[in-house]
């Protein structure tokens, strides 16, 4: 069993601080999801496996940009950017007061490290070709990064929103396959191989906090087992059901909602969710299950108000 504690216990070897500031938030809801397969690892920069991305990307890890539910590029770790007139230089202004789950402070040096690791001459990324336009990355100061391109690339901001371009720290990058440490709204707790992965809300998150307090991800490839778990309430969501034709009886069940959409590969996909769970995406411009956006409705069925922003005690 891999746990965050097991690896972070040796963090002194990396020089990382484990003293996370404590912020007060009311306990909210837990959620249990099922996936059709167990991820091979939890590092989205090591490939584009859809199960890895479903657990890790935008939940544990973040990029300079992100995609909204309509596939539009939005700010993320880069809160803004400017492009030169010739399209060959992008200057990113970074979000401030961002920390990794192990307490490491995020800064421009991490962006330089992560993008050189992705697009540099020694890159082992299987998606390296998507970033071939990047000629160089430099930190102007702690909160400013400049990208120089070989040629204009109108897909750059979109591709920077992919899991491959997640910003990782040199202190923890080599361990992210088993024990992921990112800047995202959820932090890794443990991985019981063959059974489950557990995430918890990152109370020190720099952005808007999710409503969910804890997420458990189970692996349920058998459709009949998955349907039984949905009906008995032991699973509250299945973002990409493996046998959509088996769901016809559930479409008439008021306890669940069946959402038809399209995956990033263009194929139809069907998600099944508890009726009172809000904030699911019908379509997925990239693989992933964006847990930050999910919430339970209250007893009246009305959506809850937006989650609170970070506030010091």
N, C-alpha and C positions, 0 to 999 in steps of 0.2 A: 504494500500500500504506500503510495506516494502522498506525502502531506507537505503543506507549506511550512509547517513548524520544523519538520525534519531537515529541510534544506536551509531555512533561515537560521537554524541553530548554529550553522557554520558560517554565517554571513560575515563574521569578523575577518575571515580570510579574504573577503572582497572589500573590506573597509566600509561596509554599508551600515548605516544606523538603523536600529530596530525600534527607536523611540518614536512611536506614532502619536501625534497629539490626539487627545480624547475630545470628541465633540458629542453633544447630547442630542439624540433623536429618539423619538418614540418607536418602540418595536412595531413593525407592520407585518405584512403577510409573507408566508412561505409559499413556494410554488414547486411542484414536481412535474418535470417534463420527461418525455420519452423521445429517443432518437432511434432510427432504424438500424444503426450500427454504432459500435464503440469507436471513438476517434483513435487514430494511430498514435497521435501525440497532440499537444496543446499549443504548439508554436505556429501561428499563422504565417510567419515569414519563411517557414520550411517547406512550403508547398501550398496547394489550393484544395486540400481535401475538404469536402463540404461538411463533414462531421466536426472536424477541427474548427472550421470557421463558425459553425453553428454555436459552439460552446464559447470560443475564445474571442472572436473578433467583435469589437464594439462593446463587449462585456468585460473582458480582461485587458484587452489591448486596444489602442487607438492610433490613428494616423494624423497627419497634418490636416487632412480634410476627411469628411464623411459624406455618405449619401443619405438623403431623406427617403421617405417611402415612395416618392415619385421618381427617384433616380437622379435628383438634382444635387449638385455639389454644395455642401455647406461647410462652414468653419468647424474645426475641432481643436486639435492642439495648436494649430495656426489660427489665431482669431481674425486675421486679415492678411491680405497680400496685395502686391502691386506688380504689374507686368511692364517691362520696357516696351517702347514703341515698336522695336523690331521683333518682339516676342522671344528674345533669346535670354532674358534675365527675369527671374521671379524673386521677389523679396518678400519673405514671410515674417510677420510679427507674431510671436508666440504668446500663448496664454501664460499667465504668471501664477505663482503659488501652486504649481503642480508638483506632486510627488508620486513616485512609484509606490507599490504596495509594501515594499521593504523600507520605506522612508527616504530613499535616495531622491534628492532634488532633481527635477527635470530642467534642462536648459538646452541652449542651442547646440552644445557639444554632442548631446545625445542624438539630435537630428542628423548632424554630420556623420556620426558613427553609423547610425541605422541606414542612412541612404547610401553611404559608401559600401556598407556590407551588402546592400541590395543591388547596387548598380555598378560598383567598382570592378576593376579588372580581375580581382580575385573572388568575385561573387560566385557562390554556389547555388543561388536561387534559381529554381526552375522557371520563374517568371521574369528573369533578368531582361529578356528582350523587350518587355513592355516599357522599360525605363532606359532604353538605349540612347534616348535623346539627351540624357543628363551628362554634361561634360565635367561638371565639378560642383561641389557643395562647400560652402564656407560659412563660419560663424562670424557675423559682423560684431555682435556683442552677445550677452547671455540670452537675450530675447529676440534676436534678429538673425535670420538665416537667408543666405543668397544662393540660389541655384542658377548656374549658367548652363545653357543648352547648346548642343551642336547645331540644331535646327529647330524652328518653331514646332511645338507639339500641342495641338489643341485638345489632346486627351490627357495631358499631364495631370491636371487637377483631379480628374476622374480616377486615373490610375493610382494617384496618391491616396485615394480613399479605399483601396483594396487592402485586404489583410496582409499581402506580401510587404506592403509599405508601412506596417505597424512600426511605431517608434519604440525601440528597445534600448536598454542600458547595457554598456559593456560589462558592468558588474554582475549582471544576471543573465545575459543573452544565451550563454552556453547551456544553461539549465532549463530554458523555457519549454522544452519539449515535455519534460516531466513535471516541472513545478513552475508554472508561468507567473512572471512578475511584470505587470504592466502598469498603466496609469488609469485603467478603466473604472467604471462605477461599481464593478464587482471584483472581489479578490478570491483567489483560489484557497480552498480549505483542505480538501483531500480527494484522492482518486483511488477507489477500491477497484482494482482491475477486474474487468468482467462484470461489474455490478453497477457502480455509480460514480459520478463526479459531483462534488458539493462546492458551491460558491456562496459567499456571503457578501452583503452590501459593504462597500468600501466607505466607511464613515468619514474618511479624510478626503473624499473625492472632491476635486476642484470645481466640478460643474454641478448641474442639477441632480440631486439625489433621486434614485429610483424609489418607488413605493415598496417594492419587494425587499424583504429582509434577508431571505435565504432561498437559494434555488438548488434543487437536487435534480440531476440529469441521469435518467435510467436508460438502459439499452434494451429495446424491445423490438427485435426484427420480425417477430411472428405477429401478423395482423390480428388473429383471434385473441391472443394474449393482450395485445394493445387495446383492442376494443373492450375487453373485459375490465381492464384497468381503468379505462375512461369512464365506464358505466358505474363502477363501484367507487369512483372518486379517488383511488390511490394515485392516479395520474391526472393532472388537470390540463395538460396540453401536449399535442403531438404536431410540431410545426411542419413536418413533411411526411405524411402518412404513406407507408410503402405499398398499400393496396387500395387505392381510392374506390374501386368498384365494390369493396366490402362495406363501404360506409353508407350505402343507401338507407338502411334502417335508421341510422343515427340522424339523418337529415330531418326526420320528423320528431326527434326527441328534444323536448324543450330544455333539457339539462345541459345540452352541448350546443355549440355552434360550429358548423362546418364552413370553412372559408376556402373558396376556389381562387387560385392565382396562378402566376407564372414565375418559374425560377429564373436565375440569371443565365441559364443555358437555353432558355426559351421553351422548355418543356412545361406542361401543366403540372401544378403541384397543389395538393390539398392539405390544409391544416385543420386540426380538430381541437377545440378549446372548451373549457368549462364556460357555461353560459354567462357567468358574471365576470369573466376575465376580459378586460378592456385593453386596447392599444396594440393588438396584433396587426401585422402587415399581411395583406392579401397577396401582394406581389413582392418579390425579393430582388432588387437590382443587383445585389451581391448575396452570396450565401451567408447565412447567419440568422440568428434569432435575437433580436435586439431587446434584451430583457429590461433595459432602462425605461423603455416606453410602456411597459406593461403595468397594469394595476387592477385591483379588484373593485368592482362597483360596490356601493353600500347596500344596506338591506332593502332600499326602495328601488334598486336597479339603476339609479342615476350615477353617472361617473363621479368619482371623487375629484376634488380640486387638484390643480397641479401640485407636484411634490415640492417641499420647501427647498430653498437655496441654502447653501452652506452658511451657517452662522456660528460665530464663536459663542461659547457658553457665556 
